Amino acid sequence: MREIELKVLIGAERAKDLAALLPGLDMIRGEPRQNALHSIYFDTPEGILRHEKMALRLRHDGERWLQTVKWRGQLAGGLSKAEEDEQEIETDTISFEVIQNQKLRKKIKRLIPEPQILIPVLETKIQRHGFDVELNGTRAVLALDNGEIHASGKSAPLHELEIELVEGAPRDLYEIARFLLPDGGFRPSRYSKAARGFMLLDEGCIEPAVIPRKAFPVPLDPEESCEKALRAMLRECFDQLCANIEAVRLLEAPEGPHQLRIGLRRLRSALAFAGEPEDGQDSFDLESLREECRWLGREVGRLRDLDVICTQIIPQEAAAHPEETGFDLLRTSIGEQAGAVRGILRLILTGPRVQDLLITLAQFIETGRLTGDAGGERSFSDAARKALNKRWKRVIQRAGRIDMLDLEQRHALRKELKKLRYSLEFSAPLLPEKATSRFLGKLRALQVVFGDLNDATMVEALLTQPPFRDMKDISTQRAIGRILGARQHKAQESWDHARELWDALIACKLPWD
């Protein structure tokens, strides 16, 4: 049997609130249930089942023992899909003979000749509040789980909301979550309980440490369909987005906002590959998704710009002018401003608007028709080449006579170059390696020029406005002047090489051609 469920991490307080809220909701059908679930997961001492990506457990629900095998599991965007063979048994002893799926039973018996070889490797003790729910004609079982995972003498608390599909559309599982969490806090789970247990066994935790997350390459196959390739790309972007939302929420590190802004830009570039479906149940407003990503990027950018000035630009200029005392006061003032902006951003990231964006993104990626109603099965390699050619034509159009561009035209070209780079990085596994590497190198070198131009514009916009413009200390104003002058000088110096770098780029062989 195919099991489909949405898994959402919640805090202990949110779990209590939901337990009190759920019984009175209109979507609830029937009476709520409470069970004490004790689950024991088994494997060989060598971890054969784990290696085969299988999970075998015994669970006692207060009345009976259930034996469950899960395999072919996939968890992305909080949506878990797995094959499941679950049977009631009379005792707390593993039996291969009760497994109904014949192929599965044969495979397990081939891997493990006797069930006596199996040992308990981890267990969960969960208090579950269960509810039958219905929304938009979709029926589901909602489980509010509060408890602990135990492995090798270690334990960790777990609070999780599971919404398992009984009948209807998987996308409605996200609508149920949206209804239950109207004020924000949607955190899609990335791991099953078994995976968390093994993490506890190996690393002493059930969730990896929160750190800023860089982009990962997306492995693509030349024969892969557009639908499959685009889903892999969007999943990578979504994971980077969620990880860096947590990093900004919990850490002070400037790398968090930096990687979050990169993740949003990559996401928008990946969404450009998506097609608009016809009106119907599976339709999504992609332009609204893109616009919400732009909005969030602007909010994150406010903090990122202050971080850049505070942690990069001021230290560089202070080192160049050690006699200037105003840099310390300026850095303190900008640090205070960054702290205030960080607090506002954290409220935004845990609020309803960002939650709505995350739910809709996950819903689209995991349940939507990504390429529209036509063309989903065609090779992504062909589609990527066409998309890159389109991007390149836009760059050529924007560049014109590059040394004659005004500030607004330079800014427009900077954005097109960035879009081209992200699209090319996504498509790189499908293109000639040497030609792609050479082209990307030339492209990045040109982007440095536009980065210097953008820094100069950003610094001027921030430091010539309140509160920094109104700082009374003469040494601080002198420090601001030094920064503005140095950034303008660097921008002009870089721009003097723009034509040379542009000529080097257009002389490159196009790797997608």
C-alpha positions in Angstrom: 0.0 0.0 0.0 1.2 3.5 -0.8 1.3 5.8 2.2 1.2 9.6 1.6 1.4 12.0 4.5 2.4 15.5 5.2 4.8 15.8 8.2 5.2 19.2 9.9 7.5 19.9 12.9 5.8 21.9 15.7 6.9 23.1 19.1 5.6 21.8 22.4 3.4 24.9 23.0 2.0 24.8 19.5 1.2 21.1 20.0 -0.8 22.0 23.2 -2.7 24.7 21.3 -3.6 22.4 18.5 -4.8 19.7 20.8 -7.2 22.2 22.4 -8.2 23.7 19.0 -8.8 20.6 16.9 -11.9 19.0 18.5 -14.0 22.1 17.7 -13.1 22.5 14.0 -15.7 22.0 11.3 -13.3 19.8 9.3 -13.2 17.2 12.1 -15.3 14.0 11.4 -16.2 11.6 14.2 -14.7 11.5 17.7 -11.0 12.2 18.5 -8.8 9.4 19.6 -5.9 9.2 22.0 -3.3 6.4 22.0 0.0 5.7 23.6 2.2 4.3 20.8 5.3 2.3 21.6 7.3 1.5 18.5 10.4 -0.6 18.3 12.5 -0.6 15.1 14.6 -3.6 14.2 17.6 -4.3 12.0 20.6 -6.6 11.9 23.8 -5.7 13.8 25.3 -4.7 10.4 22.3 -2.5 9.5 21.2 -4.5 6.4 17.7 -3.0 6.3 18.9 0.5 6.8 21.4 0.0 3.9 18.5 -1.2 1.8 16.4 1.9 2.8 13.9 -0.2 4.6 12.3 0.3 8.1 10.8 -2.6 10.0 9.0 -1.9 13.3 6.7 -3.4 15.8 4.1 -1.0 17.3 1.8 -1.4 20.3 -1.1 1.0 20.2 -2.5 0.1 23.7 -4.6 -2.7 22.3 -2.7 -4.6 19.7 0.6 -5.2 18.1 1.2 -4.1 14.5 4.2 -5.1 12.3 5.1 -2.6 9.6 7.6 -2.6 6.8 8.2 0.7 4.9 10.3 0.9 1.8 10.8 3.1 -1.3 10.4 6.1 1.0 10.7 9.6 -0.2 10.3 12.8 1.8 10.4 16.3 0.3 8.6 19.5 1.1 7.3 17.7 4.2 5.4 15.2 1.9 6.3 11.6 2.7 5.6 8.9 0.2 6.4 5.3 1.0 5.3 1.8 0.3 3.9 0.2 3.4 3.0 -3.4 4.5 1.3 -3.3 7.9 -0.3 -6.3 9.5 -1.7 -7.1 12.9 0.2 -9.8 14.8 -0.6 -11.7 18.0 2.7 -11.3 19.9 5.7 -8.9 20.1 7.8 -11.1 17.8 8.8 -10.3 14.2 7.4 -12.7 11.6 8.3 -12.5 8.0 5.4 -14.8 7.1 2.8 -12.2 7.8 4.2 -9.8 5.2 1.6 -9.7 2.5 3.7 -8.2 -0.4 5.3 -11.3 -1.9 8.2 -9.5 -3.6 9.0 -7.7 -0.3 8.8 -10.9 1.7 11.1 -12.7 -0.6 13.6 -9.9 -0.6 13.7 -9.6 3.2 14.1 -13.4 3.6 16.9 -13.3 1.1 18.6 -10.5 3.0 17.9 -11.9 6.4 17.4 -15.7 6.5 16.0 -15.8 10.0 14.1 -13.0 12.0 16.1 -14.0 15.1 19.1 -12.2 13.6 17.2 -8.9 14.1 17.9 -6.7 17.1 16.1 -3.6 18.5 18.0 -0.5 17.3 15.7 2.3 18.4 12.3 3.0 19.7 9.7 5.8 19.9 7.3 6.5 22.7 4.5 8.8 21.5 1.3 10.2 22.9 -0.9 10.5 19.8 -4.1 12.6 19.4 -5.8 11.3 16.3 -8.6 13.0 14.2 -10.4 12.1 11.0 -10.6 15.3 8.9 -12.2 16.3 5.6 -11.5 19.3 3.5 -12.5 20.0 -0.2 -13.7 16.4 -0.5 -10.3 15.0 0.6 -10.3 12.7 3.6 -7.3 12.4 5.9 -6.2 11.2 9.3 -4.5 13.9 11.4 -2.1 12.8 14.1 -0.7 15.1 16.7 2.4 13.3 18.1 4.2 14.3 21.3 6.9 12.0 22.7 10.5 10.9 22.6 12.8 9.0 20.4 15.3 6.6 22.1 18.5 5.0 20.8 21.5 3.5 22.5 20.8 5.2 25.8 20.1 8.6 24.3 16.8 10.3 23.9 15.3 13.4 22.3 11.8 15.0 22.4 9.7 15.1 19.2 6.6 17.1 18.5 5.1 16.5 15.0 1.9 16.9 13.1 1.1 14.2 10.5 -1.7 14.5 8.0 -2.1 11.1 6.2 -4.2 10.9 3.0 -7.1 8.5 3.0 -8.9 9.6 -0.1 -8.6 12.6 -2.4 -5.9 15.0 -3.6 -2.5 15.1 -2.0 -2.4 18.9 -2.5 -5.2 19.2 0.0 -2.9 17.9 2.8 -1.1 21.3 2.5 -4.5 23.1 2.6 -5.3 21.3 5.9 -1.9 22.5 7.3 -2.6 26.0 6.0 -5.9 26.0 7.9 -4.4 24.6 11.1 -1.5 27.0 11.2 -3.0 30.4 10.2 -0.5 32.5 12.1 2.8 31.0 10.8 5.3 28.5 11.9 5.1 26.0 9.1 8.2 23.8 9.3 8.1 20.9 6.9 9.8 17.8 8.3 12.8 16.5 6.4 13.1 13.1 8.2 11.0 10.1 9.2 10.9 9.0 12.8 13.2 6.1 11.8 15.6 8.4 10.1 15.6 10.6 13.2 16.3 7.6 15.4 19.3 6.6 13.3 20.5 10.2 13.5 20.2 10.0 17.2 22.1 6.8 17.2 24.9 8.1 15.0 25.1 11.8 15.9 23.3 12.3 19.2 20.6 14.5 17.8 17.4 14.1 15.7 17.8 17.3 13.7 21.0 18.5 12.1 22.6 21.6 13.6 21.3 24.9 12.2 23.9 26.4 9.9 23.7 28.7 6.8 23.3 26.4 3.8 24.9 27.0 0.5 23.5 25.8 -2.8 24.1 22.2 -3.8 24.6 21.0 -7.4 21.5 19.2 -8.7 22.5 15.9 -10.4 20.6 15.7 -13.8 20.5 13.0 -16.4 20.6 14.0 -20.1 17.5 11.9 -20.8 15.6 13.1 -17.8 12.2 14.6 -18.5 11.5 18.3 -17.9 9.0 17.4 -15.1 11.5 15.2 -13.2 14.5 17.6 -13.6 12.5 20.7 -12.7 11.2 19.0 -9.6 14.7 18.1 -8.5 15.9 21.7 -9.1 13.0 23.2 -7.2 13.4 20.7 -4.3 17.0 21.8 -3.9 16.0 25.5 -3.9 13.2 24.8 -1.4 15.6 23.0 1.0 18.1 25.8 0.8 15.3 28.3 1.4 14.0 26.5 4.5 17.4 25.8 6.0 18.4 29.5 5.7 15.1 30.7 7.1 16.0 28.7 10.2 19.6 30.1 10.1 18.4 33.7 10.1 15.8 32.9 12.8 18.2 31.3 15.2 21.7 32.6 14.4 23.5 36.0 14.2 25.8 34.9 11.4 25.8 37.2 8.3 26.1 34.2 6.1 22.5 33.3 6.9 20.8 36.3 5.2 23.4 36.0 2.4 22.5 32.4 1.6 18.8 33.1 2.0 18.9 35.8 -0.6 20.9 33.5 -2.9 18.3 30.8 -2.4 15.5 33.1 -3.3 17.2 34.2 -6.5 18.0 30.6 -7.5 14.4 29.7 -6.8 13.1 32.4 -9.1 15.5 31.3 -11.8 14.3 27.7 -11.4 10.6 28.8 -11.5 11.4 30.4 -14.9 11.6 26.9 -16.3 8.1 26.1 -15.1 5.1 26.3 -17.4 1.7 27.8 -16.8 -0.9 25.0 -16.7 -4.4 25.5 -18.0 -7.0 26.5 -15.4 -8.1 23.6 -13.2 -7.4 21.9 -10.0 -3.7 21.7 -10.5 -3.2 25.3 -11.6 -0.9 27.6 -9.6 -0.4 31.3 -10.0 3.3 31.2 -10.8 3.6 35.0 -11.2 2.3 35.5 -7.7 4.9 32.9 -6.4 7.6 34.8 -8.2 6.4 38.1 -6.8 6.3 36.8 -3.3 9.9 35.6 -3.7 10.9 39.1 -4.9 9.2 40.6 -1.9 10.9 38.3 0.5 14.2 38.9 -1.2 13.8 42.7 -0.7 13.1 42.1 3.0 16.2 39.9 3.4 18.2 42.3 1.3 17.8 45.1 3.9 19.6 43.0 6.5 22.2 41.7 4.1 23.2 45.2 2.9 23.7 46.3 6.5 25.7 43.2 7.2 27.9 43.8 4.2 28.7 47.4 5.3 29.3 46.3 8.9 31.4 43.1 8.4 33.2 43.8 5.1 33.2 47.4 3.9 33.9 49.2 7.2 36.8 46.8 8.2 38.4 47.2 4.8 38.4 51.0 5.0 39.3 51.1 8.7 42.4 49.0 7.9 43.3 51.5 5.1 42.9 54.4 7.5 43.9 53.3 11.0 44.1 56.8 12.3 40.4 57.4 11.6 38.4 56.9 14.8 35.0 57.4 13.2 34.8 53.9 11.8 34.2 52.4 15.3 31.2 54.6 16.0 29.8 54.0 12.5 30.2 50.3 12.9 28.4 50.4 16.2 25.6 52.4 14.8 25.2 50.2 11.7 25.3 47.1 14.0 22.5 48.4 16.1 20.5 49.1 12.9 21.2 45.6 11.6 20.0 44.2 15.0 16.7 46.0 14.7 16.2 45.0 11.0 17.1 41.4 12.0 14.4 41.4 14.6 11.8 42.6 12.1 13.0 40.0 9.6 12.7 37.2 12.1 9.0 38.2 12.7 8.4 38.2 9.0 10.0 34.8 8.5 7.8 33.1 11.1 4.7 35.1 10.1 1.7 34.1 8.0 2.9 35.6 4.7 6.1 33.6 4.5 4.3 30.5 5.8 1.8 30.9 3.0 4.7 31.2 0.5 6.4 28.1 1.8 3.2 26.0 1.8 2.3 27.1 -1.7 5.8 26.4 -2.9 5.9 22.9 -1.4 2.4 22.2 -2.7 3.4 23.3 -6.2 6.7 21.4 -6.2 5.3 18.1 -4.7 1.8 18.0 -6.2 1.7 20.4 -9.2 2.2 19.9 -12.9 5.5 21.8 -13.1 5.8 22.2 -16.8 2.2 22.9 -17.7 -0.1 20.5 -19.5 2.3 19.9 -22.4 5.9 19.0 -22.7 6.5 17.5 -19.3 7.9 14.3 -20.7 10.3 15.9 -23.3 14.0 15.9 -22.5 15.1 18.6 -20.1 18.4 18.8 -21.9 16.7 20.3 -25.0 14.5 22.6 -22.8 17.5 23.8 -20.9 19.4 24.7 -24.1 16.4 26.7 -25.4 16.1 28.5 -22.0 19.8 29.4 -21.9 19.7 30.7 -25.5 16.8 32.9 -24.5 18.6 34.1 -21.4 21.7 34.9 -23.5 19.7 36.9 -26.1 18.3 39.0 -23.3 21.9 39.6 -22.0 23.0 40.6 -25.5 20.0 42.9 -25.8 20.7 44.6 -22.4 24.4 44.9 -23.0 24.2 46.9 -26.3 27.2 49.2 -26.3 28.3 48.2 -22.8 30.6 51.1 -22.2 27.8 53.6 -23.0 25.2 52.2 -20.5 23.8 54.5 -17.8 23.3 53.4 -14.2 19.8 52.1 -14.8 20.9 50.1 -17.8 23.8 48.7 -16.0 21.5 47.6 -13.2 19.2 45.8 -15.7 22.2 44.1 -17.3 23.5 43.0 -13.8 20.1 41.2 -13.1 20.1 39.5 -16.5 23.7 38.2 -16.0 22.7 36.8 -12.6 19.7 35.0 -14.1 21.9 33.6 -16.8 24.5 32.4 -14.3 21.9 30.6 -12.1 20.2 29.0 -15.1 23.6 27.8 -16.4 24.7 26.4 -13.0 21.4 24.4 -12.9 22.0 23.0 -16.4 25.8 22.5 -16.0 25.5 18.6 -15.5 24.0 18.4 -19.0 26.6 20.5 -20.8 30.3 20.1 -21.8 32.3 20.5 -18.6 35.2 22.4 -20.0 33.2 24.9 -22.0 30.8 25.4 -19.2 33.5 26.0 -16.6 35.3 28.5 -18.9 32.1 30.4 -19.7 31.1 30.5 -16.0 34.6 31.8 -15.1 34.3 34.7 -17.6 30.7 35.4 -16.5 31.7 35.5 -12.8 34.5 37.9 -13.6 32.1 40.3 -15.3 29.7 40.0 -12.4 32.4 41.2 -10.0 32.3 44.5 -11.9 28.6 44.8 -11.5 28.9 43.8 -7.8 31.2 46.7 -7.2 28.8 49.0 -9.0 25.9 47.7 -6.8 28.0 48.1 -3.6 28.7 51.7 -4.4 25.0 52.4 -5.1 23.9 50.5 -2.0 26.4 52.3 0.3 25.4 55.7 -1.0 21.7 55.0 -0.5 22.2 53.8 3.1 24.8 56.1 4.4 23.3 59.3 3.0 20.0 58.7 4.7 18.9 58.8 8.3 20.0 57.8 10.9 23.6 57.8 9.5 23.3 61.1 7.6 22.3 62.8 10.9 25.1 61.5 13.1 26.8 64.6 14.7 30.3 63.2 15.3 32.7 64.8 12.8 35.0 61.7 12.7 32.0 59.5 11.9 31.0 61.7 9.0 34.6 61.7 7.8 34.5 57.9 7.9 31.3 57.9 5.9 32.9 60.2 3.3 36.0 57.9 3.1 33.7 54.9 2.5 31.6 56.7 -0.2 34.7 57.9 -2.0 36.5 54.5 -1.8 33.4 52.6 -3.1 32.9 55.1 -6.0 36.6 54.8 -6.9 36.5 51.0 -6.9 33.3 50.9 -8.9 34.8 53.2 -11.6 38.0 51.3 -11.6 36.1 48.0 -12.1 33.9 49.6 -14.8 37.0 50.6 -16.7 37.5 46.9 -17.4 33.9 46.1 -18.3 34.4 46.2 -22.0 37.4 44.0 -21.8 35.6 41.4 -19.7 32.5 41.6 -21.9 34.6 41.0 -25.0 36.2 38.0 -23.3 32.7 36.6 -22.4 31.2 36.9 -25.9 34.4 35.4 -27.4 33.7 32.2 -25.4 32.0 29.3 -27.0 28.5 29.0 -25.7 28.4 25.7 -23.8 24.7 25.1 -24.7 25.1 25.8 -28.4 
